[in-house]
Amino acid sequence: MSSKILFIVDSGIGNQIQTLPAMLYCKKKYQRDIDVYTLNRYWLSATKVLFKNFATNVFHKKKQINIANYYGKIYTYPTRSDSKTFRGIKDISIRHGKKCSEVEYSMELVGNDYSEEDFNIREMFSNGFTKSNKSIDVLFQDGYSKVSQDSKLVWEAKSYPYYGILAELFTKNGLSVGSMGSKDEYVKGTKNLTNLGLDETIGLVKSCKLLICNDTGMYHLANILGVKNLVIFTFTSLKKNYDQRFHKFSKIIRRKDLSCSPCQGNKRFWLRNKKKCKWACRAIKPDSIYKQALKYIGESK
Protein backbone atom coordinates (compact mmCIF):
# COMPACT_ATOMS: atom_id res chain seq x y z
CA MET A 1 0.00 0.00 0.00
CA SER A 2 1.31 3.47 -0.92
CA SER A 3 1.86 5.40 2.26
CA LYS A 4 4.33 8.27 1.96
CA ILE A 5 4.71 11.60 0.19
CA LEU A 6 7.88 12.25 -1.79
CA PHE A 7 9.31 15.77 -1.70
CA ILE A 8 11.71 16.42 -4.57
CA VAL A 9 14.16 19.23 -3.74
CA ASP A 10 17.12 20.85 -5.44
CA SER A 11 20.09 22.70 -3.95
CA GLY A 12 20.29 25.79 -1.78
CA ILE A 13 19.81 26.08 1.99
CA GLY A 14 17.28 28.88 1.65
CA ASN A 15 15.27 27.13 -1.04
CA GLN A 16 15.11 23.94 0.98
CA ILE A 17 14.20 25.65 4.26
CA GLN A 18 11.32 27.45 2.57
CA THR A 19 9.71 24.10 1.80
CA LEU A 20 9.28 23.24 5.51
CA PRO A 21 5.81 24.81 5.90
CA ALA A 22 4.52 22.84 2.91
CA MET A 23 6.24 19.69 4.09
CA LEU A 24 4.72 19.81 7.56
CA TYR A 25 1.35 20.89 6.18
CA CYS A 26 1.22 17.86 3.87
CA LYS A 27 2.34 15.58 6.66
CA LYS A 28 -0.59 16.75 8.80
CA LYS A 29 -3.16 17.00 6.00
CA TYR A 30 -2.53 13.57 4.50
CA GLN A 31 -1.38 11.89 7.74
CA ARG A 32 1.59 10.41 5.92
CA ASP A 33 5.34 10.33 6.41
CA ILE A 34 7.70 12.32 4.20
CA ASP A 35 10.65 11.13 2.14
CA VAL A 36 12.99 13.68 0.54
CA TYR A 37 14.80 13.09 -2.75
CA THR A 38 17.51 15.63 -3.61
CA LEU A 39 18.15 16.24 -7.29
CA ASN A 40 21.67 17.48 -6.55
CA ARG A 41 23.88 14.75 -5.05
CA TYR A 42 26.40 17.32 -3.81
CA TRP A 43 23.70 18.65 -1.46
CA LEU A 44 22.82 15.29 0.09
CA SER A 45 24.70 15.87 3.36
CA ALA A 46 23.25 19.37 3.87
CA THR A 47 19.76 18.16 2.97
CA LYS A 48 19.99 15.43 5.59
CA VAL A 49 20.91 18.03 8.22
CA LEU A 50 18.07 20.40 7.31
CA PHE A 51 15.33 17.76 7.15
CA LYS A 52 16.46 15.38 9.88
CA ASN A 53 13.48 16.20 12.13
CA PHE A 54 10.91 16.21 9.32
CA ALA A 55 11.67 13.40 6.88
CA THR A 56 11.81 9.64 7.34
CA ASN A 57 14.42 9.22 4.59
CA VAL A 58 16.64 11.63 2.64
CA PHE A 59 18.37 10.16 -0.40
CA HIS A 60 19.66 10.81 -3.90
CA LYS A 61 20.02 7.52 -5.76
CA LYS A 62 17.19 6.77 -8.18
CA LYS A 63 17.30 3.07 -7.42
CA GLN A 64 16.05 3.84 -3.91
CA ILE A 65 12.69 5.00 -5.30
CA ASN A 66 9.90 2.46 -5.34
CA ILE A 67 6.84 4.21 -6.73
CA ALA A 68 4.55 1.73 -4.98
CA ASN A 69 5.60 3.28 -1.65
CA TYR A 70 4.25 6.74 -2.44
CA TYR A 71 0.82 8.30 -2.27
CA GLY A 72 1.98 11.40 -4.10
CA LYS A 73 4.89 13.70 -4.94
CA ILE A 74 5.67 17.41 -4.66
CA TYR A 75 8.29 19.25 -6.65
CA THR A 76 9.53 22.12 -4.51
CA TYR A 77 10.74 23.88 -7.66
CA PRO A 78 7.42 24.72 -9.34
CA THR A 79 8.72 25.04 -12.89
CA ARG A 80 10.64 21.77 -12.94
CA SER A 81 9.20 19.30 -15.42
CA ASP A 82 8.38 15.68 -14.61
CA SER A 83 10.86 12.92 -15.38
CA LYS A 84 10.83 9.18 -15.87
CA THR A 85 12.25 8.77 -12.37
CA PHE A 86 9.03 9.92 -10.70
CA ARG A 87 6.47 8.99 -13.32
CA GLY A 88 3.75 6.88 -11.79
CA ILE A 89 3.61 8.89 -8.55
CA LYS A 90 0.71 11.33 -8.73
CA ASP A 91 1.49 15.03 -8.50
CA ILE A 92 -0.19 16.79 -5.57
CA SER A 93 1.46 20.18 -6.18
CA ILE A 94 -1.18 22.86 -6.71
CA ARG A 95 0.95 25.10 -8.96
CA HIS A 96 3.09 22.51 -10.68
CA GLY A 97 4.61 23.95 -13.85
CA LYS A 98 3.61 27.56 -13.16
CA LYS A 99 6.18 30.30 -12.82
CA CYS A 100 6.61 31.62 -9.28
CA SER A 101 9.24 31.78 -6.58
CA GLU A 102 10.04 28.95 -4.19
CA VAL A 103 8.64 30.69 -1.13
CA GLU A 104 5.53 31.79 -3.01
CA TYR A 105 4.98 28.24 -4.19
CA SER A 106 5.43 26.66 -0.76
CA MET A 107 3.28 29.20 1.06
CA GLU A 108 0.50 29.03 -1.53
CA LEU A 109 0.41 25.27 -1.14
CA VAL A 110 -0.24 25.85 2.56
CA GLY A 111 -2.57 28.78 1.88
CA ASN A 112 -4.69 30.24 4.68
CA ASP A 113 -4.16 27.12 6.78
CA TYR A 114 -0.63 28.23 7.64
CA SER A 115 0.00 28.80 11.31
CA GLU A 116 3.56 28.57 12.54
CA GLU A 117 2.34 27.93 16.08
CA ASP A 118 0.03 25.09 15.01
CA PHE A 119 2.74 23.48 12.94
CA ASN A 120 5.43 23.87 15.63
CA ILE A 121 7.94 24.27 12.83
CA ARG A 122 10.34 26.37 14.89
CA GLU A 123 10.29 23.97 17.81
CA MET A 124 10.71 20.90 15.60
CA PHE A 125 13.60 22.40 13.66
CA SER A 126 15.40 24.01 16.62
CA ASN A 127 15.35 20.87 18.74
CA GLY A 128 17.77 19.25 16.35
CA PHE A 129 20.52 21.81 17.01
CA THR A 130 22.30 23.01 20.15
CA LYS A 131 23.33 26.60 20.75
CA SER A 132 26.96 27.32 20.02
CA ASN A 133 29.47 27.80 22.84
CA LYS A 134 31.02 30.47 20.60
CA SER A 135 28.21 32.86 21.39
CA ILE A 136 28.33 36.12 19.43
CA ASP A 137 26.07 39.17 19.74
CA VAL A 138 25.92 40.00 16.02
CA LEU A 139 26.63 37.63 13.14
CA PHE A 140 27.47 38.76 9.60
CA GLN A 141 27.26 36.84 6.36
CA ASP A 142 28.29 38.61 3.19
CA GLY A 143 27.09 35.76 1.03
CA TYR A 144 25.92 35.08 -2.48
CA SER A 145 25.75 32.02 -4.70
CA LYS A 146 29.16 30.77 -5.76
CA VAL A 147 28.10 27.46 -7.25
CA SER A 148 28.48 28.11 -10.97
CA GLN A 149 31.71 29.18 -12.65
CA ASP A 150 30.46 32.69 -13.43
CA SER A 151 28.48 33.11 -10.21
CA LYS A 152 30.75 35.86 -8.88
CA LEU A 153 29.89 37.91 -11.95
CA VAL A 154 26.22 37.03 -11.81
CA TRP A 155 25.56 37.35 -8.08
CA GLU A 156 28.23 39.68 -6.71
CA ALA A 157 25.76 42.56 -6.74
CA LYS A 158 24.04 40.82 -3.81
CA SER A 159 27.01 41.57 -1.58
CA TYR A 160 27.29 44.59 0.71
CA PRO A 161 30.65 46.41 0.51
CA TYR A 162 30.64 48.11 3.93
CA TYR A 163 30.47 45.25 6.42
CA GLY A 164 33.93 46.19 7.71
CA ILE A 165 32.77 49.68 8.70
CA LEU A 166 29.64 48.19 10.23
CA ALA A 167 31.78 45.82 12.32
CA GLU A 168 33.75 48.76 13.73
CA LEU A 169 30.54 50.48 14.83
CA PHE A 170 29.40 47.42 16.77
CA THR A 171 32.73 46.67 18.42
CA LYS A 172 33.09 50.29 19.56
CA ASN A 173 29.75 49.85 21.31
CA GLY A 174 31.02 46.74 23.11
CA LEU A 175 29.13 44.16 21.04
CA SER A 176 30.90 41.04 19.79
CA VAL A 177 30.74 40.49 16.03
CA GLY A 178 31.48 37.35 14.04
CA SER A 179 31.53 36.29 10.38
CA MET A 180 30.09 33.01 9.15
CA GLY A 181 29.70 31.23 5.83
CA SER A 182 32.50 30.15 3.51
CA LYS A 183 36.04 31.30 4.29
CA ASP A 184 35.95 33.98 1.58
CA GLU A 185 32.96 35.59 3.32
CA TYR A 186 35.06 36.63 6.33
CA VAL A 187 34.62 40.31 7.26
CA LYS A 188 37.76 42.05 8.53
CA GLY A 189 37.53 43.06 12.18
CA THR A 190 35.17 40.24 13.20
CA LYS A 191 35.71 36.89 14.88
CA ASN A 192 36.33 34.30 12.19
CA LEU A 193 33.54 31.71 12.42
CA THR A 194 33.58 30.82 8.74
CA ASN A 195 34.11 27.42 7.14
CA LEU A 196 32.23 25.53 9.87
CA GLY A 197 29.93 22.57 9.34
CA LEU A 198 26.25 23.24 8.77
CA ASP A 199 25.22 21.88 12.19
CA GLU A 200 27.63 24.22 13.97
CA THR A 201 26.67 27.17 11.77
CA ILE A 202 23.00 26.67 12.60
CA GLY A 203 23.99 26.58 16.29
CA LEU A 204 25.73 29.93 15.85
CA VAL A 205 22.65 31.54 14.34
CA LYS A 206 20.49 30.06 17.08
CA SER A 207 22.65 31.65 19.79
CA CYS A 208 23.18 35.17 18.41
CA LYS A 209 21.19 38.30 19.22
CA LEU A 210 21.01 39.45 15.62
CA LEU A 211 21.96 38.19 12.17
CA ILE A 212 22.86 40.74 9.50
CA CYS A 213 23.21 39.33 6.02
CA ASN A 214 22.34 39.69 2.37
CA ASP A 215 19.47 37.88 0.69
CA THR A 216 20.95 34.44 1.42
CA GLY A 217 19.93 31.06 2.83
CA MET A 218 20.88 32.12 6.36
CA TYR A 219 18.15 34.75 6.36
CA HIS A 220 15.55 32.05 5.73
CA LEU A 221 17.20 29.89 8.37
CA ALA A 222 17.01 32.65 11.00
CA ASN A 223 13.25 32.88 10.52
CA ILE A 224 12.78 29.14 11.10
CA LEU A 225 14.88 29.46 14.26
CA GLY A 226 13.02 32.58 15.45
CA VAL A 227 16.18 34.71 15.41
CA LYS A 228 16.02 38.45 14.66
CA ASN A 229 17.66 39.40 11.38
CA LEU A 230 18.34 42.44 9.24
CA VAL A 231 18.51 41.59 5.54
CA ILE A 232 20.21 43.84 3.00
CA PHE A 233 18.36 43.62 -0.32
CA THR A 234 20.33 45.11 -3.19
CA PHE A 235 19.15 44.20 -6.69
CA THR A 236 17.13 41.15 -5.62
CA SER A 237 13.36 41.12 -5.50
CA LEU A 238 11.23 41.13 -2.35
CA LYS A 239 8.38 39.64 -4.33
CA LYS A 240 10.52 36.63 -5.19
CA ASN A 241 12.41 36.21 -1.93
CA TYR A 242 10.22 37.48 0.91
CA ASP A 243 6.91 36.40 2.43
CA GLN A 244 5.53 38.28 5.44
CA ARG A 245 4.10 35.12 6.98
CA PHE A 246 7.33 33.15 6.69
CA HIS A 247 9.86 35.92 7.33
CA LYS A 248 8.26 37.32 10.47
CA PHE A 249 11.63 37.90 12.22
CA SER A 250 13.14 39.87 9.33
CA LYS A 251 13.51 43.58 8.82
CA ILE A 252 14.42 44.46 5.24
CA ILE A 253 16.98 47.14 4.40
CA ARG A 254 17.04 48.44 0.83
CA ARG A 255 17.20 51.56 -1.31
CA LYS A 256 13.62 52.65 -1.95
CA ASP A 257 14.63 55.69 -4.00
CA LEU A 258 15.95 53.84 -7.05
CA SER A 259 13.58 53.43 -9.99
CA CYS A 260 15.67 50.57 -11.40
CA SER A 261 15.58 48.48 -8.23
CA PRO A 262 14.95 45.62 -8.00
CA CYS A 263 16.27 44.51 -11.37
CA GLN A 264 16.55 40.78 -10.63
CA GLY A 265 13.78 39.92 -13.09
CA ASN A 266 15.72 41.55 -15.93
CA LYS A 267 18.35 38.91 -16.68
CA ARG A 268 21.85 40.24 -16.10
CA PHE A 269 20.62 43.84 -16.14
CA TRP A 270 22.90 44.47 -13.17
CA LEU A 271 25.89 43.33 -15.23
CA ARG A 272 25.13 45.32 -18.36
CA ASN A 273 24.46 48.48 -16.38
CA LYS A 274 27.19 48.27 -13.75
CA LYS A 275 29.17 51.14 -15.28
CA LYS A 276 26.04 53.27 -15.53
CA CYS A 277 24.46 52.67 -12.14
CA LYS A 278 27.63 51.58 -10.28
CA TRP A 279 25.38 49.19 -8.36
CA ALA A 280 23.85 52.07 -6.44
CA CYS A 281 21.50 49.60 -4.74
CA ARG A 282 24.47 48.58 -2.57
CA ALA A 283 25.17 52.16 -1.47
CA ILE A 284 23.46 52.00 1.93
CA LYS A 285 25.13 53.90 4.78
CA PRO A 286 26.54 51.60 7.47
CA ASP A 287 25.46 54.05 10.17
CA SER A 288 21.83 53.67 9.09
CA ILE A 289 22.06 49.87 9.33
CA TYR A 290 23.82 50.14 12.69
CA LYS A 291 21.08 52.31 14.19
CA GLN A 292 18.35 49.96 12.94
CA ALA A 293 20.28 47.01 14.35
CA LEU A 294 20.61 48.51 17.85
CA LYS A 295 16.90 49.36 17.85
CA TYR A 296 15.92 45.86 16.78
CA ILE A 297 18.21 44.20 19.33
CA GLY A 298 16.53 46.27 22.02
CA GLU A 299 13.01 45.30 20.99
CA SER A 300 11.34 42.38 22.72
CA LYS A 301 10.31 39.43 20.53
Secondary structure, DSSP 8 states (H G I E B T S, - for coil): ---EEEEEE-S-HHHHHTTHHHHHHHHHHHT--EEEEES-GGGHHHHHHHTTTT-SEEE--GGG--GGGEEEEEESSTT----TTTTTS-B--TTTT----HHHHHHHHHGGG--HHHHTHHHHHHTTS---SS--SEEEE------STTHHHHHGGGS-TTHHHHHHHHHHTT--EEE-SSGGG--TTSEE--S--HHHHHHHHHH-SEEEEESSHHHHHHHHHT--EEEE-SSS-HHHH--TTT-TTEEEE--SS-TT---TTSTTHHHHTHHHHTTGGG---HHHHHHHHHHHHHS--
